[in-house]
Amino acid sequence: MTDTIQISNLERRFMRGETAVYALHGIDLTIQPGEFVALVGPSGSGKSTLLNLLGGLDRPTGGELWLDGLALHEAGDKARTRHRRERLGFIFQSFNLLPRLTALENTAVPLMLSGVNKEEREARAAALLAKVGLGHRLGHYPTELSGGEQQRVAIARALIHNPALILADEPTGNLDSQTGAEVMALLKELNTQQGITLIVVTHDSDVAAYADRTIKLRDGRVEDTMTATRATPAGATPSRATPPPPVPPAAAGRPSRHLRFSDILRSALRNLHRRPVRNILTAAGVVIGIITLVAMVSFGVGVQKEVQRNFETIGLENIFVNPLFAETDEFDPFAPPAPERPLTPAAVADIQQIPGVKAVTPILDLPRGANLVLLMDDGFSLPVRVSEGGESRFSFGGTNEVLAGESIDEGETQGIVLANGLADTLLAEGQRYDDLIGQAVALRAELPRGESQAFPSRIVGVRQSFGSRTIDLGLAEREAITTWWFGQPDLLQTEGYDRLIVRADNLTAVPAVIGAIDGMDFAPQSFEAILDVANQVLALLQALLGSVGALALLVAALGVANTMLMAIYERTREIGVLKALGASRREIRLLFTVEAGLIGLIGGFVGLILGALLGRLVDTIAHRYLIEEGVTGVGLLSVIPPWLALGALAFAALIGILAGLYPAARAARLDPVSALRHE
C-alpha cells in the first residue's frame, strides 16, 4: 500500500441489547498524502466514528483500513498506540488541554510520551508556540487563555512531533467566527506548507470550504464527495494544484520510545497536589500504620539488644546451675517445692573441683518483703533497695562504671557497693567517694511481726547508677539476713542457694563442664542456650508487635485504593486525552501505580519520623519507671536499626503500590473514546 489512507468496505456497529446499530456501513475511501479533507454530515452520520477509527482509538467490526502500509483494522493495542504517538496529531473541539500544565507543557506532551528529554521538548514547544503566535503565553495555564489561544496550543501540540496526519474534530466548534477563521487559516497554511494530511470533522460549511475535498456522510455511508473548485474563503491560503509529498512517518526505521520514568514521577507528584486535603488524609492512614509498626518493632529490637548486651557483659562462658525439683501431684501454697538435691556449700565445693571451672558464684535472693535500712556510725539512717540477683553484674542492665573502691565480684563476696546517688546523700561537705570506702555500716532488717536485727558490714565501692537508694549486697550479708529471717541457722546446708553461676575457663570448656554438672543431678544451662531461647521469644514478640502495625497498614491500603479510584473518575477525560496523544496502557497503569506508591512512601516517611519520636518518648517514661523500681543501667529500649527504617519505607511504598494496582489497571483499560466524552 502506498496511499496514506485507503478504506475498503469499512463497518462499525454497536450492540444495543440484541439490536445491531451501524455507525459506519460499507465505507470506501482513498485519501491522498497531503490532502485536506472535510467530513461533513448531520449528527449520527458516522463522522466522529470514522475519525476515531483513523486515529486508532476504536476498532472496526468489518472491512479494511490501511494507513501508509499499516493495517489498522487488524493492528493490536501496541501498534495502534504507536500509530497515535508517532504518526498522528489530534485537535479536539473542546481543546482537551491538561488543566495543571502550562501552554508550554501541554504542547510538549507528545514529545514527553516519546521519551524526549525535558530541555529539548520544551525548546521545541516554545519555538512552535511562537510560530502560532503564543510566544508570550508559554507559562500560562489553560484557564488563563482565551478559547482561540487554547485551540492554538492544541494545534501546536498536534504538530510538535511532526505527524504525517492531523485529525481535527470540530476544531472551531467552541470559537467565535473570527477566531474560528484564524484557526482554520492556520490549519490551511500548515497543510499547504508542510504537506500534512488534514482531516477535519465539521458541521460548518464555512469550515468545509477550506478543504481540498468535502466528503458528506449520512447514516454511516458516503453520500457525496465534492472537490473544491470555488474561490478560497477570505483569510485562507489558495489551494495547491498538486499536494507535496507526505512527511515520512516518525516511526519509520527506528524503535518506539517510551515515557521516561522521571517524567512519570514528575507527573505523579504534580497530580498529588490536585486534592491535597484528600491525599493527606489518605496518607494519614499509612502514617498511623507505620508509627505503630516502627514503635512496636523498635521496642522489640531494643529489648533484644539490651538482653544481648547484658548476656555479653556476663560472658557466654557462664553456666547457670539450678536444682532439680521432683514432679509431684501435691501442691502446698504455703511452701515452695523441695529440690531433689539442694545447692549446698558442699555441692558448690564439688563443682569447683570440676576441670575447666574458673569460679563459682552462689546466688541467694533476699526474702520477699524484707525492708532494709542503712545505718551509719553518726546515727544517720536511710531505707535502701538491694539490686536483684546478688550482684549488679548479674542483674538486668549490667555493671555500671565503678567510681570508687571496687565492685562485688565473683565467688564468696562481702560488703556493700553504693549507687552514686545514694553516696551523694552520705557525703559530708568536702568529702569524696573515696572517703566512704572502708566505712563500717549496718543493715537493719525488720520482720513483718515487728522484730528487727542489725547486720554489720562495710562500704567497699561506689558505682554509677540512676538509682538514688540502690545498693549491691555481698553474699555473706545475704546469708546472715536470710538465715535470721527464717530462723534456720542451717538453712544453706538444708535448702541451699537459689542458683549458681559457674564460669568456665573458656567457651570450649563449657560443654564438658555442663556434662559434669548434669551428672551431679543439677540442671545446668549455658548462657548461649539461654540467649538463643531469649532471641527466639523476642523474635516472636517482635513479629506479633509488628503485625499490629501491618494490620493498620492494610486498613490504610483501602484508603489508598479508594483515593485512586476517585482520582480515576475525576481524570477520566485526561486519561482519554493521554491515550489519544499516544500514551500506552502500560504507561497509564504505571502513572497511577507510582502515584499510589508515592502516597504510601510519603506516609511511610512521616510515620517513620513520628514513630521514632514516639519510641523515644515511651523509652524515657520506661526508664523513669525502671529507676523507681530499682532497675538501673538499662540502655535504650527503642532502637531503630537501618533495616527497620528502610524496611518501613519499603513496606509503606509496597502497600501503596499494591493498593493502587487495581485502580491503575482500571485506568489503563478505559476506552479512550468513552473517556474523551466523559464530563
Beta strands, then each sheet from edge to edge (+ up, - down):
strand 1: 5-16
strand 2: 19-31
strand 3: 36-40
strand 4: 62-67
strand 5: 70-71
strand 6: 88-91
strand 7: 165-169
strand 8: 197-201
strand 9: 213-218
strand 10: 221-227
strand 11: 318-323
strand 12: 357-363
strand 13: 371-375
strand 14: 381-386
strand 15: 402-405
strand 16: 416-419
strand 17: 440-446
strand 18: 452-463
strand 19: 470-473
strand 20: 499-504
strand 21: 522-526
sheet 1: 2+ 1- 4+ 5-
sheet 2: 6+ 7+ 8+ 3+ 9+ 10-
sheet 3: 12+ 20- 11+ 21-
sheet 4: 15+ 18- 16- 19+ 14+ 13- 17+
end
